[in-house]
Amino acid sequence: MPASALATPATRKLTLLPLIAATYFIVSGGPYGLEDIVSKAGYMGAILILLVTPLIWALPTALMVSEMASTLPKDGGYYAWVSRAMGPFWGFQEAWLSLVGSIFDMALYPALFVGYLGHFAPAVTAGGRGFWIGVALVAAAAAWNLLGAGAIGDSSVLLGIALLAPFAVLSIYAAAHRLAGPAGSVAAAVPLRKVDFLGGILVAMWNYMGWDNTSTVAGEVQNPKRTYPLAMAGAVTLVALTYVLPVAAVAGSGLDPNSWATGGWADVGRAVLGSGVTGAILAMAITIGGMIGASGSLSALTMALSRLPAVMAEDGYLPKFLARRNSRTGAPWAAIAACAIAWAAALQFSFTKLIMLDVLLTGLSILLEFAALVALRIREPEIPRPYRVPGGLAGAVGVGVFPLALLVLTVVRNQAEPIGPINALEFGGLLIALGLVAWVASNRARRGKV
């Protein structure tokens, strides 16, 4: 057999279905994390939020990513887009916001993993053991990524089927139960103890965020100019359906919306199906699915985010050591290890604080990407674009209006979230300011002045 016929992980690229699955885990990882939306906004409010948010937040971002990723299918993704459209300073700030935001984003998935494990076996996570379980999960995701992007994409397909199967059972049963009786009126009649509609929107924004992250592995995607637009369309549809259908089905079961809590889908399943054997089995399946979703999202995001410091190191903005790759799989092992250490350091933050900081920092980086979309339309109108955001230049500008409005809401909400002696907005502002300092230091080092 000739050597060219031997398939190795280094030659395996992401095709359409694995890219959809990886995007699903990067953005979603299943309905897990939606519980706080129900408890903050009630069933009807949650369904409204979950239907409207993809239209004004996820869809505009997916359209922007479809154009930029198919036009500039480069490793580093959004860092390369912003650098080309707006210059190296803004490209560096885009990377800084994304990487710093990832510290808080990546800590959410171990928190969800530990939360679901704690619902199933509280003794396992008690006594500070939950923190070390989270550290072990980050390490496992880093180790799995050493096998390359192809392995992550293939595993995402299988993990996606495993985590969504229990929700299909729950949705079908809950919908049938609603049709069998007037329980829906009971659910609607239970008032919320505390309404936080804006907080629910922010949680939904986090659950619909991350579409741009798949762009960083463009060099490892087969036919990216065609694959990216199709993958974005498929993933947006899949995420929206798997969010809305389970919540809408349970809404008619009569379950008190105040009983929903972070990591509580297993309790929801047990409440809907009853405390018997069937309910216990479904609760266990949902719990296992939650752990699968958290670990799958962590692995997929490790794949996406670790490429960013590797490409920056190749450009000279970060130490060259971070550009080292596995000679067999092409995985940037040094960048993966460095990112894993940084992510593990944020595991002590609360779930709400992590979401607030993540949405603020990552939301700003997404706005830079929308600005790059417009700038590239103006500066390089003739560049081949396999996919275009419709509406010409006005469409390219208009697609970013609603995400900008949601980010303003994020700023307002961050003022009410304390982090030590300051609030989340002030803490986020300090991290943004550090990006300017990091640019000066990195640029001087790159030019050999220090």
C-alpha positions as CSV (number, residue, x, y, z in Angstrom):
1,M,0.0,0.0,0.0
2,P,1.5,3.4,-1.0
3,A,2.2,5.8,1.8
4,S,-0.3,8.3,0.3
5,A,-3.1,5.9,0.9
6,L,-2.6,5.6,4.7
7,A,-5.1,7.9,6.4
8,T,-3.5,9.7,9.4
9,P,-5.1,12.2,11.8
10,A,-2.9,14.9,10.2
11,T,-4.7,14.5,6.8
12,R,-8.2,14.1,8.2
13,K,-10.1,17.4,7.7
14,L,-13.5,18.4,9.1
15,T,-16.3,17.7,6.6
16,L,-19.8,19.2,6.8
17,L,-21.5,16.9,9.3
18,P,-18.6,16.9,11.8
19,L,-18.3,20.7,11.4
20,I,-22.0,21.1,12.2
21,A,-21.6,18.8,15.2
22,A,-18.5,20.6,16.4
23,T,-20.2,24.0,15.9
24,Y,-23.2,22.7,17.9
25,F,-20.9,21.8,20.8
26,I,-19.0,25.1,20.5
27,V,-22.2,27.1,20.6
28,S,-24.5,24.9,22.6
29,G,-23.7,21.5,24.0
30,G,-27.4,20.8,24.4
31,P,-30.2,22.5,26.3
32,Y,-28.1,22.4,29.5
33,G,-27.7,25.9,30.9
34,L,-31.2,27.0,29.9
35,E,-32.6,26.3,33.4
36,D,-31.9,29.8,34.6
37,I,-33.9,31.3,31.8
38,V,-37.0,29.5,32.9
39,S,-36.5,30.5,36.6
40,K,-35.8,34.1,35.6
41,A,-38.5,34.7,32.9
42,G,-41.1,31.8,33.3
43,Y,-42.1,29.4,30.6
44,M,-43.6,31.8,28.1
45,G,-40.9,34.4,28.7
46,A,-38.2,31.7,28.2
47,I,-39.8,30.4,25.0
48,L,-40.0,34.0,23.7
49,I,-36.4,34.7,24.6
50,L,-35.3,31.4,23.0
51,L,-37.2,32.2,19.8
52,V,-36.2,35.9,19.5
53,T,-32.5,35.7,20.6
54,P,-31.4,33.5,17.6
55,L,-33.1,36.0,15.2
56,I,-31.4,39.1,16.6
57,W,-28.2,37.6,18.0
58,A,-27.3,34.1,16.5
59,L,-28.5,34.6,12.9
60,P,-26.7,37.9,12.3
61,T,-23.5,36.4,13.7
62,A,-23.9,33.2,11.7
63,L,-24.4,35.3,8.5
64,M,-21.3,37.4,9.3
65,V,-19.3,34.3,9.9
66,S,-20.5,32.6,6.7
67,E,-19.3,35.5,4.6
68,M,-16.0,36.1,6.4
69,A,-15.0,32.4,6.9
70,S,-15.8,31.6,3.2
71,T,-14.0,34.8,2.0
72,L,-10.9,34.4,4.2
73,P,-10.7,30.7,5.2
74,K,-7.5,31.1,7.2
75,D,-6.2,29.6,10.4
76,G,-6.8,32.0,13.2
77,G,-10.2,32.9,11.8
78,Y,-11.6,36.1,13.2
79,Y,-8.1,37.3,14.2
80,A,-7.0,37.1,10.6
81,W,-10.2,38.8,9.4
82,V,-9.9,41.8,11.7
83,S,-6.2,42.1,11.1
84,R,-6.7,42.3,7.3
85,A,-9.7,44.5,7.4
86,M,-8.7,47.0,10.1
87,G,-5.0,46.5,10.8
88,P,-2.8,44.6,13.3
89,F,-3.8,46.7,16.3
90,W,-7.4,45.8,16.1
91,G,-6.5,42.2,15.1
92,F,-4.6,42.0,18.3
93,Q,-7.4,43.4,20.4
94,E,-9.8,40.9,18.7
95,A,-7.6,38.1,19.8
96,W,-7.1,39.5,23.3
97,L,-10.8,39.9,23.9
98,S,-11.5,36.4,22.6
99,L,-8.7,34.8,24.6
100,V,-9.5,36.6,27.9
101,G,-13.3,36.0,27.4
102,S,-12.4,32.3,26.8
103,I,-11.0,32.1,30.3
104,F,-14.5,32.7,31.7
105,D,-16.3,30.8,29.0
106,M,-14.3,27.6,29.4
107,A,-14.7,27.6,33.1
108,L,-18.5,27.3,32.6
109,Y,-18.4,23.8,31.1
110,P,-16.5,22.2,34.1
111,A,-19.0,24.0,36.3
112,L,-21.9,22.5,34.4
113,F,-20.2,19.1,34.4
114,V,-19.7,19.2,38.2
115,G,-23.2,20.5,38.7
116,Y,-24.8,17.6,36.9
117,L,-22.5,15.1,38.6
118,G,-23.4,16.7,41.9
119,H,-27.2,16.3,41.3
120,F,-26.6,12.6,40.6
121,A,-23.9,11.8,43.2
122,P,-23.6,14.7,45.7
123,A,-20.9,13.0,47.8
124,V,-18.6,12.8,44.8
125,T,-18.4,16.6,44.3
126,A,-18.6,17.5,48.0
127,G,-15.7,18.8,50.1
128,G,-13.9,20.8,47.4
129,R,-13.6,17.7,45.1
130,G,-15.7,19.4,42.5
131,F,-12.9,21.8,41.7
132,W,-10.4,19.0,41.1
133,I,-13.0,17.2,38.9
134,G,-13.2,20.4,36.8
135,V,-9.4,20.5,36.5
136,A,-9.3,16.9,35.5
137,L,-12.0,17.6,32.8
138,V,-9.9,20.5,31.4
139,A,-6.9,18.2,31.3
140,A,-8.8,15.4,29.6
141,A,-10.1,17.8,26.9
142,A,-6.6,19.1,26.2
143,A,-5.3,15.5,25.9
144,W,-8.1,14.5,23.5
145,N,-7.3,17.5,21.3
146,L,-3.8,16.2,20.7
147,L,-5.4,13.8,18.3
148,G,-6.3,16.6,16.0
149,A,-9.4,18.4,14.6
150,G,-10.6,15.4,12.7
151,A,-10.9,13.3,15.9
152,I,-12.8,16.1,17.6
153,G,-15.3,16.5,14.8
154,D,-16.0,12.7,14.6
155,S,-16.5,12.4,18.3
156,S,-18.8,15.4,18.3
157,V,-21.2,13.6,16.0
158,L,-21.5,10.6,18.4
159,L,-21.6,12.7,21.5
160,G,-24.4,14.9,20.0
161,I,-26.6,11.9,19.4
162,A,-25.9,10.6,23.0
163,L,-26.7,13.8,24.7
164,L,-29.9,14.7,22.7
165,A,-31.6,11.3,23.0
166,P,-32.9,11.8,26.6
167,F,-34.3,15.2,25.6
168,A,-36.2,13.6,22.7
169,V,-37.8,11.1,25.2
170,L,-38.6,13.9,27.7
171,S,-40.1,16.2,25.0
172,I,-42.3,13.4,23.5
173,Y,-43.5,12.3,27.0
174,A,-44.1,15.9,28.2
175,A,-46.0,16.8,25.1
176,A,-48.2,13.7,25.3
177,H,-48.8,14.4,29.0
178,R,-49.9,17.9,28.3
179,L,-52.4,16.7,25.6
180,A,-53.8,14.2,28.1
181,G,-54.9,16.9,30.7
182,P,-55.2,20.6,31.6
183,A,-51.7,20.7,33.3
184,G,-50.7,23.5,31.0
185,S,-53.0,25.9,32.7
186,V,-51.4,25.0,36.1
187,A,-47.9,25.9,34.8
188,A,-49.1,29.2,33.4
189,A,-50.7,30.1,36.7
190,V,-47.6,29.7,38.9
191,P,-46.1,33.1,39.5
192,L,-42.4,33.7,39.5
193,R,-40.9,34.6,42.9
194,K,-38.3,36.8,41.2
195,V,-38.5,38.1,37.6
196,D,-35.2,38.9,35.9
197,F,-36.0,39.1,32.2
198,L,-32.8,40.8,31.3
199,G,-30.8,38.2,33.2
200,G,-32.6,35.6,31.2
201,I,-31.7,37.3,27.9
202,L,-28.0,37.3,29.0
203,V,-28.1,33.6,29.7
204,A,-29.7,33.1,26.3
205,M,-27.0,35.2,24.6
206,W,-24.4,32.9,26.2
207,N,-26.3,29.8,25.0
208,Y,-26.4,31.2,21.4
209,M,-22.8,32.5,21.4
210,G,-19.7,31.1,19.8
211,W,-20.5,30.9,16.0
212,D,-17.2,32.6,15.1
213,N,-15.0,30.1,17.0
214,T,-15.2,27.5,14.3
215,S,-13.4,29.9,12.0
216,T,-10.1,29.4,13.7
217,V,-9.7,25.9,12.3
218,A,-10.4,26.9,8.7
219,G,-7.2,25.4,7.5
220,E,-8.4,22.1,8.8
221,V,-11.8,22.2,7.1
222,Q,-12.5,20.5,3.8
223,N,-13.6,23.0,1.1
224,P,-14.2,25.8,3.7
225,K,-15.7,28.2,1.1
226,R,-18.7,25.9,0.6
227,T,-18.7,24.1,4.0
228,Y,-18.9,27.1,6.3
229,P,-22.2,28.6,5.1
230,L,-23.9,25.2,5.1
231,A,-22.5,24.4,8.5
232,M,-23.7,27.7,10.0
233,A,-27.3,27.2,8.6
234,G,-27.4,23.6,9.9
235,A,-26.1,24.5,13.3
236,V,-28.4,27.5,13.9
237,T,-31.4,25.4,13.1
238,L,-30.3,22.5,15.3
239,V,-29.5,24.7,18.3
240,A,-32.8,26.6,18.1
241,L,-34.8,23.4,17.8
242,T,-33.1,21.6,20.7
243,Y,-33.5,24.6,22.9
244,V,-37.2,25.5,22.2
245,L,-38.8,22.1,21.9
246,P,-37.9,20.6,25.4
247,V,-38.8,23.8,27.2
248,A,-42.0,24.2,25.3
249,A,-42.9,20.5,26.0
250,V,-42.3,20.8,29.7
251,A,-44.2,24.1,29.9
252,G,-47.4,22.3,29.7
253,S,-46.6,19.7,32.3
254,G,-47.6,21.8,35.3
255,L,-44.0,22.0,36.7
256,D,-43.4,25.1,38.8
257,P,-40.9,27.3,36.9
258,N,-39.4,28.4,40.2
259,S,-38.1,24.9,40.7
260,W,-35.7,25.2,37.8
261,A,-32.1,25.7,38.8
262,T,-28.6,25.5,37.2
263,G,-27.9,21.9,36.5
264,G,-31.5,20.9,37.2
265,W,-32.6,19.2,33.9
266,A,-32.4,15.8,35.7
267,D,-34.9,17.0,38.4
268,V,-37.1,18.3,35.6
269,G,-37.1,14.9,33.9
270,R,-37.8,13.1,37.2
271,A,-40.7,15.5,38.0
272,V,-42.3,15.1,34.6
273,L,-42.0,11.3,34.4
274,G,-42.5,10.7,38.1
275,S,-40.4,9.2,40.8
276,G,-40.6,5.6,39.6
277,V,-38.2,3.6,37.7
278,T,-38.8,5.4,34.4
279,G,-38.3,8.8,35.9
280,A,-35.1,7.6,37.6
281,I,-33.7,6.2,34.4
282,L,-34.5,9.4,32.4
283,A,-33.0,11.5,35.2
284,M,-29.8,9.4,35.1
285,A,-29.7,9.6,31.2
286,I,-30.1,13.4,31.4
287,T,-27.4,13.7,34.0
288,I,-25.0,11.6,31.9
289,G,-26.0,13.7,28.9
290,G,-25.2,16.9,30.8
291,M,-21.7,15.6,31.5
292,I,-21.4,14.6,27.8
293,G,-22.5,18.0,26.7
294,A,-20.1,19.8,29.0
295,S,-17.2,17.6,28.1
296,G,-18.0,17.8,24.3
297,S,-18.2,21.6,24.4
298,L,-15.0,21.8,26.3
299,S,-13.2,19.6,23.8
300,A,-14.6,21.4,20.7
301,L,-13.8,24.8,22.1
302,T,-10.3,23.7,23.1
303,M,-9.9,22.8,19.4
304,A,-11.1,26.2,18.3
305,L,-9.5,28.5,20.8
306,S,-6.1,26.9,21.0
307,R,-5.5,27.7,17.3
308,L,-5.6,31.4,18.1
309,P,-2.5,31.7,20.3
310,A,-0.7,29.4,18.0
311,V,-1.3,31.6,14.9
312,M,-0.4,34.7,17.0
313,A,2.8,33.1,18.0
314,E,3.5,32.4,14.3
315,D,3.0,36.1,13.7
316,G,5.4,37.0,16.4
317,Y,2.9,38.5,18.9
318,L,3.2,35.7,21.4
319,P,6.3,33.6,22.3
320,K,7.3,31.3,19.5
321,F,7.0,28.3,21.8
322,L,3.2,28.5,21.5
323,A,3.4,27.8,17.8
324,R,4.8,24.3,18.2
325,R,2.6,21.6,16.8
326,N,2.4,17.8,17.0
327,S,4.3,16.5,13.9
328,R,1.7,13.7,13.4
329,T,-1.6,15.4,14.0
330,G,-0.8,19.0,13.5
331,A,-2.4,19.9,16.9
332,P,-0.8,23.0,18.5
333,W,0.2,21.1,21.7
334,A,2.0,24.0,23.4
335,A,-1.0,26.4,22.9
336,I,-3.4,23.7,24.1
337,A,-1.4,23.3,27.3
338,A,-1.1,27.0,28.0
339,C,-4.8,27.6,27.4
340,A,-5.8,24.7,29.7
341,I,-3.7,26.1,32.5
342,A,-5.4,29.6,32.1
343,W,-8.9,28.0,31.9
344,A,-8.4,25.9,35.0
345,A,-7.5,29.1,37.0
346,A,-11.0,30.5,36.5
347,L,-12.9,27.5,37.9
348,Q,-13.6,29.2,41.3
349,F,-15.9,31.9,39.8
350,S,-19.7,31.5,40.2
351,F,-21.8,30.5,37.2
352,T,-23.5,33.9,36.9
353,K,-20.3,35.9,37.1
354,L,-18.7,33.7,34.5
355,I,-21.6,34.3,32.1
356,M,-21.6,38.1,32.6
357,L,-17.9,38.5,31.9
358,D,-17.9,36.0,29.0
359,V,-20.8,37.8,27.3
360,L,-19.2,41.2,27.8
361,L,-15.7,40.4,26.5
362,T,-16.7,38.0,23.8
363,G,-19.6,40.2,22.7
364,L,-17.1,43.1,22.2
365,S,-14.9,40.8,20.1
366,I,-18.0,39.9,18.0
367,L,-18.7,43.6,17.4
368,L,-15.1,43.9,16.0
369,E,-15.9,41.1,13.6
370,F,-19.0,42.9,12.4
371,A,-16.9,46.1,11.9
372,A,-14.4,44.0,10.0
373,L,-17.2,42.8,7.7
374,V,-18.1,46.3,6.8
375,A,-14.5,47.5,6.6
376,L,-13.6,44.7,4.2
377,R,-16.6,45.4,2.0
378,I,-15.3,49.0,1.7
379,R,-11.6,48.4,1.4
380,E,-11.7,45.3,-0.8
381,P,-15.1,45.3,-2.6
382,E,-13.8,43.0,-5.4
383,I,-12.4,40.2,-3.3
384,P,-14.2,36.9,-4.2
385,R,-17.0,36.2,-1.7
386,P,-18.5,32.7,-2.1
387,Y,-21.3,33.9,0.3
388,R,-22.4,37.5,0.9
389,V,-24.6,38.9,3.6
390,P,-27.6,40.1,1.5
391,G,-28.4,43.8,1.1
392,G,-25.1,45.1,-0.1
393,L,-23.2,47.5,2.1
394,A,-26.4,48.5,4.0
395,G,-27.1,44.9,4.7
396,A,-23.5,44.4,6.1
397,V,-24.0,47.4,8.4
398,G,-27.5,46.5,9.4
399,V,-26.8,42.9,10.4
400,G,-24.7,44.2,13.3
401,V,-27.4,46.5,14.8
402,F,-29.3,44.1,17.0
403,P,-26.1,42.4,18.4
404,L,-24.9,46.0,19.3
405,A,-28.2,46.6,21.1
406,L,-27.9,43.4,23.0
407,L,-24.3,44.3,24.0
408,V,-25.6,47.6,25.5
409,L,-28.0,45.5,27.6
410,T,-25.1,43.4,28.7
411,V,-23.2,46.5,29.9
412,V,-26.3,47.6,31.9
413,R,-26.6,44.2,33.5
414,N,-22.9,43.9,34.4
415,Q,-23.2,47.0,36.5
416,A,-25.4,45.1,38.9
417,E,-23.1,42.1,39.4
418,P,-20.4,42.5,42.1
419,I,-17.0,41.0,41.8
420,G,-15.2,41.8,45.1
421,P,-15.1,45.6,45.7
422,I,-16.0,46.4,42.1
423,N,-18.8,45.3,39.7
424,A,-18.5,43.0,36.6
425,L,-18.5,46.0,34.2
426,E,-15.5,47.6,36.0
427,F,-13.7,44.3,36.2
428,G,-14.3,43.8,32.4
429,G,-13.1,47.3,31.7
430,L,-9.8,46.6,33.5
431,L,-9.3,43.4,31.4
432,I,-10.0,45.4,28.2
433,A,-7.5,48.1,29.2
434,L,-4.9,45.4,29.8
435,G,-5.3,44.6,26.1
436,L,-3.8,48.0,25.2
437,V,-0.9,47.3,27.6
438,A,-0.4,43.9,26.1
439,W,-0.4,45.3,22.6
440,V,2.4,47.8,23.4
441,A,4.5,45.1,25.1
442,S,3.9,42.5,22.4
443,N,4.6,44.9,19.6
444,R,7.8,46.2,21.1
445,A,9.0,42.6,21.7
446,R,8.1,41.7,18.1
447,R,10.2,44.6,16.8
448,G,13.1,43.5,18.9
449,K,13.1,46.7,21.1
450,V,13.1,44.8,24.4
